[in-house]
Amino acid sequence: MKLLAYILAASGLILISITLRYNSSPKKIASVNKHEKIEVRILENPVIHMTEAKTFTPLLTTTKDSTNNDNFIGKFHKLETCLQNVDSYCDEFSSDSERNYSIQILTEQHRIINERFENLRHNPTLRDTASELFAREILVKSYGPDLQLSALNLISLYPPSEENLKAITTPLRVTIEDQLLERGLEILDNYKNISSFQMQITDLFDNQIRTGISEETSKKAAGALFRFLNETSYAHFSEVREDLQKFIATKNASAAFRGRYLALDSALREYKALSR
């Protein structure tokens, strides 16, 4: 019953996934109005996602950054204000259409985070707490996968901590973006040997494997599980494997779940073989 509840929950979300992917097609760009927020895809082929607009409430109180006179956090949040107040355009961006206006702002936000990442990557002594807190904010709020990917790069410059782990795993638990998942798991390689973090990492994989709304992303999570396993988590995911095996044998099972079951089974077998 527990697994069935998970599956039913996942089934409800699959419709959302299909809608998002349809709207994200570069050939099917929906019209934009002031109640919608555009999320521009920059890292790969340009794609536009339509997401419900959210009231902007900055997590951080912007302060002057003594290591960067440009104050990147203040710039980012000013752009967010420009994006929310679509009836009052910021003069530095073209206002020929709401769509172009929003794309310009989001592109600039993306550039600001990446510029900060490169600056801190090459200058370790400038890695301030404000930048770390900012990266957490982007990860735990609904800023979209591309800004979150940039935030993952930024937070990767900081040592493991409970707060950073929570921020990293928040988008990974529900993402349907392979690139975001893969980058997040790369960073979690630095966390996996810290015993106090094991429960959160196990919970991340459990959530993706059982209820992930993208079959391909769930399969990738199951396949990557091998390098995060230990004796305790092996026992846990052996039970998950049994649950999936029982479920895919029922008439209610989706054929798609077989892929994640096989990926999980392979990861468990590989771990056991190398542990002997």
C-alpha positions as CSV (number, residue, x, y, z in Angstrom):
1,M,0.0,0.0,0.0
2,K,2.9,2.4,0.8
3,L,4.4,1.9,-2.6
4,L,1.0,2.2,-4.3
5,A,0.4,5.5,-2.6
6,Y,3.8,6.7,-3.9
7,I,3.0,5.6,-7.4
8,L,-0.4,7.3,-7.4
9,A,1.2,10.5,-6.3
10,A,3.7,10.2,-9.0
11,S,1.0,9.5,-11.6
12,G,-0.7,12.7,-10.7
13,L,2.5,14.6,-11.2
14,I,3.2,13.0,-14.6
15,L,0.6,15.2,-16.2
16,I,2.4,18.3,-14.9
17,S,5.6,17.0,-16.4
18,I,4.0,16.5,-19.8
19,T,2.5,20.0,-19.7
20,L,5.8,21.6,-18.8
21,R,7.7,19.8,-21.5
22,Y,5.1,20.8,-24.1
23,N,5.3,24.4,-23.1
24,S,9.1,24.2,-23.1
25,S,9.3,23.2,-26.7
26,P,11.1,25.9,-28.8
27,K,8.4,25.4,-31.5
28,K,5.5,26.0,-29.1
29,I,6.0,29.3,-27.2
30,A,3.0,30.4,-25.3
31,S,1.9,34.0,-25.2
32,V,3.0,35.9,-22.1
33,N,1.0,38.2,-19.9
34,K,1.7,40.0,-16.6
35,H,0.5,37.0,-14.5
36,E,3.2,34.7,-15.9
37,K,6.9,34.5,-15.3
38,I,9.3,33.4,-18.1
39,E,12.2,31.2,-17.3
40,V,14.9,31.4,-20.0
41,R,17.0,28.3,-20.8
42,I,20.6,29.4,-21.5
43,L,22.8,26.4,-21.0
44,E,21.7,24.3,-23.9
45,N,19.2,25.0,-26.7
46,P,17.2,28.1,-25.9
47,V,13.9,27.0,-24.4
48,I,11.2,29.0,-22.6
49,H,9.3,27.5,-19.6
50,M,6.1,29.1,-18.4
51,T,5.7,29.0,-14.6
52,E,3.2,30.5,-12.2
53,A,4.4,33.9,-11.0
54,K,5.4,34.1,-7.3
55,T,5.5,37.1,-5.1
56,F,9.2,38.1,-4.7
57,T,10.4,38.0,-1.1
58,P,14.2,38.1,-0.8
59,L,15.7,35.7,1.7
60,L,18.7,37.9,2.2
61,T,19.1,41.4,3.4
62,T,21.5,42.9,0.9
63,T,24.6,44.3,2.4
64,K,27.6,45.9,0.8
65,D,30.0,43.2,-0.3
66,S,33.5,44.4,0.7
67,T,35.1,42.0,-1.7
68,N,33.1,43.1,-4.7
69,N,32.1,46.7,-5.2
70,D,29.5,45.7,-7.8
71,N,27.5,44.0,-5.1
72,F,26.2,41.0,-7.1
73,I,23.4,40.1,-4.7
74,G,21.9,43.6,-4.8
75,K,22.1,43.5,-8.6
76,F,20.3,40.1,-8.7
77,H,17.5,41.2,-6.4
78,K,17.0,44.5,-8.3
79,L,16.5,42.4,-11.4
80,E,14.0,40.2,-9.6
81,T,12.1,43.4,-8.7
82,C,12.2,44.5,-12.3
83,L,10.8,41.1,-13.4
84,Q,7.9,41.2,-10.9
85,N,6.9,44.8,-11.6
86,V,6.0,44.2,-15.2
87,D,3.8,47.4,-15.3
88,S,6.8,49.5,-14.4
89,Y,9.7,48.6,-16.8
90,C,13.3,49.1,-15.8
91,D,14.8,51.4,-18.3
92,E,18.0,49.5,-19.0
93,F,16.1,46.7,-20.7
94,S,14.1,46.8,-23.9
95,S,10.3,47.0,-23.3
96,D,9.1,46.2,-26.9
97,S,7.4,43.1,-25.5
98,E,7.0,41.5,-22.1
99,R,8.6,38.3,-23.4
100,N,11.8,40.0,-24.6
101,Y,12.0,42.1,-21.5
102,S,11.8,39.1,-19.2
103,I,14.3,37.1,-21.2
104,Q,16.8,40.0,-21.0
105,I,16.4,40.1,-17.2
106,L,16.7,36.4,-16.7
107,T,19.8,36.2,-19.0
108,E,21.4,38.9,-16.9
109,Q,20.6,37.1,-13.7
110,H,22.2,34.0,-15.0
111,R,25.3,36.0,-16.1
112,I,25.6,37.6,-12.6
113,I,25.7,34.2,-10.8
114,N,28.2,32.7,-13.2
115,E,30.4,35.8,-13.0
116,R,30.4,35.5,-9.2
117,F,31.2,31.8,-9.4
118,E,34.2,32.4,-11.7
119,N,35.4,35.2,-9.4
120,L,35.3,33.1,-6.3
121,R,36.7,30.0,-8.1
122,H,39.8,31.9,-9.0
123,N,40.0,33.8,-5.7
124,P,39.3,31.5,-2.8
125,T,40.0,34.2,-0.2
126,L,37.0,36.1,-1.5
127,R,34.5,33.3,-0.7
128,D,32.2,35.2,1.7
129,T,29.2,34.0,3.7
130,A,26.8,36.2,1.8
131,S,27.5,34.4,-1.5
132,E,27.0,31.0,0.2
133,L,23.7,32.1,1.7
134,F,22.7,33.5,-1.7
135,A,23.4,30.1,-3.4
136,R,21.2,28.4,-0.8
137,E,18.3,30.9,-1.6
138,I,18.4,30.1,-5.3
139,L,18.3,26.4,-4.6
140,V,15.4,26.3,-2.2
141,K,13.2,28.7,-4.0
142,S,11.4,28.3,-7.4
143,Y,14.0,30.1,-9.6
144,G,14.1,27.3,-12.2
145,P,16.7,24.7,-13.2
146,D,19.2,26.9,-15.0
147,L,19.6,29.4,-12.2
148,Q,19.7,26.5,-9.8
149,L,22.4,24.9,-11.8
150,S,24.5,28.0,-11.6
151,A,23.8,28.1,-7.8
152,L,25.0,24.5,-7.5
153,N,28.3,25.6,-9.0
154,L,28.5,28.5,-6.6
155,I,27.7,26.4,-3.5
156,S,30.2,23.7,-4.6
157,L,33.0,26.2,-3.7
158,Y,32.0,25.9,0.0
159,P,32.7,23.1,2.5
160,P,30.0,20.5,3.3
161,S,27.5,21.6,5.9
162,E,24.0,20.6,7.1
163,E,22.5,23.8,5.6
164,N,24.2,23.4,2.3
165,L,23.2,19.8,2.0
166,K,19.6,20.7,2.6
167,A,19.8,23.4,-0.1
168,I,21.4,21.0,-2.6
169,T,19.0,18.2,-2.1
170,T,15.8,20.4,-2.2
171,P,15.7,20.7,-6.0
172,L,17.2,17.3,-6.7
173,R,14.3,15.5,-5.0
174,V,11.8,16.7,-7.6
175,T,13.8,17.7,-10.6
176,I,13.1,16.3,-14.1
177,E,16.3,17.9,-15.4
178,D,19.1,15.3,-15.9
179,Q,21.9,18.0,-16.0
180,L,20.7,19.4,-12.6
181,L,20.6,16.0,-11.1
182,E,24.0,15.0,-12.4
183,R,25.7,18.2,-11.2
184,G,24.1,17.9,-7.8
185,L,25.2,14.3,-7.3
186,E,28.8,15.3,-8.3
187,I,28.7,17.8,-5.4
188,L,27.2,15.2,-3.0
189,D,30.3,13.0,-3.6
190,N,31.9,15.4,-1.1
191,Y,29.1,14.7,1.5
192,K,28.6,10.9,1.2
193,N,31.3,9.9,3.7
194,I,30.0,12.1,6.4
195,S,27.8,9.9,8.6
196,S,25.5,12.7,9.8
197,F,24.5,13.3,6.2
198,Q,23.6,9.8,5.2
199,M,19.9,10.0,6.1
200,Q,19.3,13.0,3.9
201,I,21.2,11.5,1.0
202,T,19.2,8.2,1.3
203,D,16.0,10.2,1.4
204,L,16.9,12.0,-1.8
205,F,17.5,8.8,-3.7
206,D,14.4,7.1,-2.2
207,N,12.2,10.0,-3.3
208,Q,13.6,10.1,-6.9
209,I,13.4,6.3,-7.3
210,R,10.0,5.8,-5.9
211,T,8.1,8.9,-6.9
212,G,10.3,10.7,-9.5
213,I,8.0,12.2,-12.2
214,S,10.6,11.7,-15.0
215,E,11.3,8.1,-15.8
216,E,14.7,9.0,-17.3
217,T,15.8,11.1,-14.3
218,S,14.6,8.4,-11.9
219,K,16.6,5.8,-13.8
220,K,19.7,8.1,-13.7
221,A,19.3,8.5,-9.9
222,A,19.0,4.7,-9.4
223,G,22.0,4.1,-11.6
224,A,24.1,6.7,-9.7
225,L,23.1,5.2,-6.3
226,F,25.9,2.6,-6.4
227,R,28.6,5.1,-5.4
228,F,26.6,6.4,-2.4
229,L,25.7,3.0,-0.9
230,N,26.9,1.6,2.4
231,E,25.7,-1.4,4.4
232,T,22.8,0.5,6.0
233,S,21.6,2.1,2.8
234,Y,22.1,-1.1,0.9
235,A,19.6,-2.8,3.3
236,H,17.1,0.1,2.8
237,F,17.3,0.0,-1.0
238,S,17.0,-3.7,-1.1
239,E,13.6,-3.2,0.4
240,V,12.8,-0.6,-2.1
241,R,13.8,-3.0,-4.9
242,E,11.4,-5.6,-3.4
243,D,8.6,-3.1,-3.3
244,L,9.1,-2.1,-6.9
245,Q,9.4,-5.7,-8.0
246,K,6.0,-6.5,-6.4
247,F,4.4,-3.4,-7.9
248,I,5.5,-4.0,-11.5
249,A,4.0,-7.5,-11.3
250,T,0.6,-6.0,-10.7
251,K,-1.9,-5.0,-13.3
252,N,-1.8,-1.4,-12.1
253,A,1.9,-1.0,-12.8
254,S,3.2,1.3,-15.4
255,A,5.8,-0.3,-17.7
256,A,7.9,2.8,-17.2
257,F,8.6,1.8,-13.6
258,R,10.4,-1.3,-14.8
259,G,13.3,0.9,-16.0
260,R,14.0,2.3,-12.6
261,Y,13.6,-1.1,-11.0
262,L,16.3,-2.6,-13.4
263,A,18.6,0.4,-12.7
264,L,18.3,0.0,-9.0
265,D,18.8,-3.8,-9.2
266,S,22.0,-3.3,-11.2
267,A,23.3,-0.8,-8.6
268,L,22.6,-3.1,-5.7
269,R,24.2,-6.1,-7.5
270,E,27.3,-4.1,-8.3
271,Y,27.7,-2.8,-4.8
272,K,27.3,-6.3,-3.4
273,A,29.8,-7.9,-5.8
274,L,32.5,-5.3,-4.9
275,S,31.8,-5.6,-1.2
276,R,32.7,-9.3,-1.0
